[in-house]
Amino acid sequence: MSKTVKNLIIKELTGKLHDIESVAVINPRGIDAIKNNHIRRKLHEKGMRMTVVKNTLVKRAVGDGKLKGFEALLDGPSAVIYGKASISQVARLLLDEKKTIEALELRGIFFDGEVYAGDKGVEQVSKLPTREEAIGQLVAAILGPGKKLAAALKGPGGTLGAMLKTIEDKAKDKGGDAGAAPEAAAPDAAPAA
């Protein structure tokens, strides 16, 4: 491969990986075209891409960028998976594909400056929450004590209000009977006098 072609490939990879903070790496060897296309289609649905790379060129393309350190996953034929989706979603997808494609070799995942190597690393990343799940957990944690406080304040107040309402209703019932009885007794008393 000529130096000009290598420079063009490095420039293209640099553009693709410039703003990327996390990647997954697999070994594409042994995966036939149909299965490869199937994986790419599933990745594309999640906003991800898979690119088969030459290790030395991708190392040069990354340089001292955000992905510095992921080259530990590059050993032999490599396909880099990158994009906008959560890396835990990608890890889950790769583990699902590993069940159906035995030839799929998971090299690992790189994100947040750390390397999660092999199947165990991918499995560890798959257990992490996605961005949306993390936000949901955070909101639930914030709202949880507020709900408990509101229930605690509403509970005794509601009970007290129900007791007062019952006392008030009983007083009206007794007051209504007591008020009706003296009026009825008053006409009887008048003729006797």
Secondary structure, DSSP 8 states (H G I E B T S, - for coil): --HHHHHHHHHHHHHHHTT--EEEEEE-TT--HHHHHHHHHHHHHTTEEEEEE-HHHHHHHHTTSTTTTGGGG--SSEEEEEESS-HHHHHHHHHHHHHH-TT-EEEEEEETTEEEEHHHHHHHHHTS--HHHHHHHHHHHHHHHHHHHHHHHHHHHHHHHHHHHHHHHHHHHHHHHHHHHHHHHHHHHHHH-
